[in-house]
């Protein structure tokens, strides 16, 4: 499988919406079942590494409760040369939302239900490591069909910059 990323812009300011499409393509010769969301916390979906320091962010999440049976309904059959795409979005902010009951200031990406506090403003290398395990809890809710198999794929990095106004 191949993973490709595309951000909606290269430079972000406070108040912008960071949007990144994640395209998963079956480059093999056989179909398989795929859950396009391999992580259940949006802030953990992408890896942000500061270009100047290699530092990464600190993740916050609002819940540890997930609807596994609901996720099973999102499983798709990915045939050879077919792709599945989804968009991850976050509000670029200077603080965590009040839902977290913790005051953190700086560069914050507020996703739905989670957040990522990045170490500083500047350039970041963004990657996606897609990992699906055949023994995922989701597999218990699937009807017979093409295999729900182990998948590991890593995207090429994209560069984005967060500017403090």
Order of alpha helices (4+ residues) and beta strands (2+ residues): beta-beta-beta-beta-beta-beta-alpha-beta-beta-beta-beta-beta-beta-beta-beta
